[in-house]
């Protein structure tokens, strides 16, 4: 039975561990966790799952585990990996979830095959996409094992690393983007109506859920949905026209600046 380790125990790694346990893709006794700050969340998790092993160092975890998830901040990744490099032999599998750190950057530091995972907060409710990139050394068995860990609570998409940053905008980052848009929409509506904020939030939330279900279940395109709702010359079309006039430059800037930020992160990591 393989041992699976998680270095760093923040919101995303705790979500991954919890979902893997919930869906029984891992057993408690398989899991090792190292967190530099032994915060309350780690202790609470250990109390709920006594068979999980908490290690006192990252080196101890790496020595005992077959698969090691690196779940620390981007600019801490290289320091952590360098510190445990002798333990990360060619028979192990290292998986990083840090934005802006490439598999090639990690492959230069260790012998172990490297994959990259960009999860989504939506996996908390068994939805969304897990993006995966594999370096050339990763075996088919290791690829399949990672997919099996993730597919119980997400749609797994294996893509080329050159596309990862753009895809992450559409998956891991998009819940924040959608929320920002909906929040602005609700605030504008409240400023020109007597609606209660709680009611407006519920209305938009149900509309958002319904739209997603309509698109998926009916296999409708975005354009088809617009045509279905926005009657020619009608009120909804007036609103759509405003969005189509103003959103393209906003999203063009969003994509450009976020992709530039990923590139800047990668350069900073290279300089470490």
C-alpha positions in Angstrom: 0.0 0.0 0.0 1.6 3.2 -1.2 2.2 6.1 1.2 1.0 9.5 0.1 2.5 12.6 1.7 1.5 16.3 1.8 4.0 18.9 2.6 2.1 22.0 3.6 -1.4 21.9 5.0 -3.3 25.0 3.7 -6.8 25.4 2.3 -6.1 23.6 -1.0 -4.1 20.6 0.4 -6.6 20.1 3.2 -9.4 20.0 0.6 -7.5 17.4 -1.5 -6.8 15.2 1.5 -10.4 15.5 2.8 -11.9 14.6 -0.6 -9.6 11.7 -1.1 -10.6 10.3 2.2 -14.3 11.0 1.7 -14.3 9.2 -1.6 -12.0 6.4 -0.3 -9.4 6.9 -3.0 -7.0 6.9 0.0 -7.1 5.3 3.4 -6.1 7.2 6.6 -3.1 5.0 7.2 -1.7 5.9 3.7 -1.5 9.6 4.5 1.4 11.5 5.9 1.3 15.3 6.5 4.0 17.8 7.4 3.1 21.4 8.2 5.8 23.8 9.3 3.2 25.7 11.3 1.3 23.2 13.4 -1.9 25.2 13.3 -5.2 24.2 14.8 -6.5 22.8 11.5 -3.8 20.2 11.5 -4.5 19.1 15.1 -8.3 19.0 14.4 -7.7 16.9 11.3 -5.5 14.5 13.2 -8.1 14.1 15.9 -10.7 13.2 13.3 -8.4 10.9 11.5 -6.1 9.2 14.1 -4.5 6.8 11.6 -3.0 9.7 9.6 0.7 10.3 10.3 2.0 13.8 11.2 5.7 14.1 10.7 8.0 16.5 12.5 10.1 17.3 9.3 9.6 17.4 5.6 12.6 15.0 5.3 10.9 12.4 7.4 7.8 12.6 5.2 9.8 12.3 2.0 11.7 9.3 3.3 8.5 7.4 4.1 6.3 8.3 1.2 6.0 7.0 -2.4 4.1 10.1 -3.6 4.8 13.5 -2.3 2.5 16.5 -2.9 4.3 19.9 -2.5 1.6 22.2 -1.3 3.6 25.3 -0.2 3.7 28.9 -1.6 5.4 29.3 -5.0 8.5 31.0 -3.7 9.0 28.3 -1.0 8.8 25.4 -3.4 12.5 25.3 -4.4 13.7 25.6 -0.9 11.5 22.7 0.3 12.4 20.5 -2.7 16.1 21.2 -2.3 15.9 20.3 1.4 14.4 16.8 0.6 16.1 16.2 -2.8 18.2 13.2 -1.6 14.9 11.4 -0.6 13.2 12.1 -3.9 14.6 9.2 -5.9 13.6 8.0 -9.3 11.0 5.5 -7.9 9.0 8.2 -6.2 6.5 10.7 -7.7 6.5 14.4 -6.8 3.4 16.5 -7.5 3.4 20.3 -7.1 0.3 22.5 -6.8 2.2 25.8 -6.8 1.3 28.4 -9.4 4.2 29.7 -11.5 6.6 26.8 -10.8 7.1 24.5 -13.8 7.8 20.8 -13.9 11.0 21.5 -15.7 12.2 23.8 -12.9 11.6 21.0 -10.4 12.9 18.2 -12.6 16.3 20.0 -12.6 16.5 19.6 -8.8 15.5 16.0 -8.2 15.6 12.5 -9.7 11.9 11.8 -9.1 9.4 12.2 -11.9 7.4 15.4 -11.5 3.8 16.3 -12.2 1.9 19.5 -11.6 -1.7 19.8 -10.4 -3.9 22.8 -10.4 -7.0 22.0 -8.4 -10.1 24.1 -8.0 -12.0 25.1 -4.9 -15.1 23.8 -6.6 -13.9 20.3 -5.9 -15.2 20.8 -2.4 -18.6 20.1 -3.8 -17.4 17.4 -6.3 -17.4 19.7 -9.2 -14.9 21.6 -11.4 -11.7 20.6 -13.2 -8.3 19.4 -11.9 -5.6 20.3 -14.4 -2.6 18.0 -14.6 0.7 18.3 -16.3 3.2 15.4 -16.4 6.9 15.8 -17.0 8.4 13.3 -19.5 9.7 11.0 -16.8 6.3 10.2 -15.2 5.3 6.6 -15.9 1.9 5.5 -17.2 1.2 3.8 -13.8 2.0 7.0 -11.9 -0.2 9.0 -14.3 -3.1 6.6 -13.8 -2.7 6.6 -10.0 -2.9 10.4 -9.8 -6.0 10.4 -12.1 -7.7 7.9 -9.9 -7.0 10.0 -6.8 -8.7 13.0 -8.4 -11.5 11.8 -10.7 -13.8 10.9 -7.8 -14.4 14.6 -7.1 -13.4 16.4 -10.3 -13.0 16.2 -14.0 -9.3 15.5 -14.7 -7.8 17.2 -17.7 -4.2 16.3 -18.6 -2.8 19.1 -20.8 0.5 20.5 -22.1 2.4 22.7 -19.7 2.5 25.6 -22.2 -1.3 25.8 -21.9 -1.5 25.4 -18.1 -1.6 29.1 -17.1 -4.3 30.0 -19.6 -6.3 26.9 -18.6 -6.0 27.8 -14.9 -7.7 31.1 -15.6 -10.6 29.1 -16.9 -10.7 26.6 -14.0 -9.0 27.3 -10.7 -9.3 31.1 -11.0 -12.7 31.4 -12.6 -14.8 31.0 -9.4 -13.2 34.3 -8.2 -13.9 35.9 -11.5 -17.5 34.8 -11.7 -18.0 35.8 -8.1 -16.6 39.3 -8.8 -18.9 39.7 -11.8 -22.0 38.5 -9.9 -21.2 40.7 -6.9 -20.9 43.8 -9.2 -24.2 42.8 -10.9 -26.0 42.5 -7.6 -24.6 45.8 -6.2 -25.7 47.7 -9.3 -29.2 46.2 -9.1 -29.5 47.0 -5.3 -28.5 50.6 -6.0 -31.5 51.0 -8.3 -34.2 48.9 -6.5 -35.7 48.1 -3.1 -34.7 44.5 -3.2 -33.1 43.0 -0.1 -29.5 42.0 -0.5 -30.2 38.4 0.6 -33.0 38.0 -2.0 -30.8 39.5 -4.8 -28.0 37.1 -3.9 -30.3 34.1 -3.9 -31.8 35.1 -7.3 -28.4 35.4 -9.0 -27.1 32.3 -7.4 -30.1 30.2 -8.6 -29.8 31.8 -12.1 -26.1 30.9 -12.1 -26.7 27.3 -11.1 -29.6 27.0 -13.6 -27.5 28.5 -16.4 -24.7 26.0 -15.8 -27.2 23.1 -15.7 -28.9 24.3 -18.9 -25.6 24.6 -20.7 -24.4 21.2 -19.6 -27.6 19.1 -19.7 -28.9 20.6 -22.9 -25.4 20.8 -24.4 -26.1 24.4 -25.4 -23.4 26.9 -26.4 -23.1 30.3 -24.9 -24.3 31.9 -28.1 -27.4 29.6 -28.2 -28.2 30.5 -24.6 -28.0 34.3 -25.4 -30.2 33.8 -28.4 -32.7 31.8 -26.4 -33.0 34.6 -23.7 -32.3 37.8 -25.5 -35.2 38.5 -27.9 -34.2 40.7 -30.9 -35.0 44.3 -30.0 -35.9 43.4 -26.4 -34.7 44.5 -23.0 -32.3 41.6 -22.4 -30.6 42.2 -25.7 -30.0 45.8 -24.6 -28.1 44.4 -21.6 -26.2 41.9 -23.7 -25.1 44.6 -26.1 -23.6 46.6 -23.2 -21.7 43.6 -22.0 -20.5 42.7 -25.4 -19.2 46.2 -25.9 -17.4 46.5 -22.6 -16.3 43.0 -21.5 -13.9 42.1 -24.4 -11.3 44.7 -23.4 -11.7 43.9 -19.7 -11.2 40.2 -20.3 -8.3 40.8 -22.7 -6.6 42.8 -20.0 -7.4 40.2 -17.4 -5.9 37.4 -19.5 -2.8 39.4 -20.5 -2.0 40.6 -17.0 -2.5 37.2 -15.3 -0.4 35.4 -17.9 2.3 38.0 -17.5 2.1 37.4 -13.7 2.7 33.7 -14.2 5.7 34.4 -16.4 7.1 36.8 -13.8 6.6 34.2 -11.1 8.5 31.6 -13.2 11.4 34.1 -13.7 11.6 34.8 -10.0 11.7 31.1 -9.2 14.5 30.6 -11.7 16.5 33.3 -10.0 16.3 31.6 -6.6 
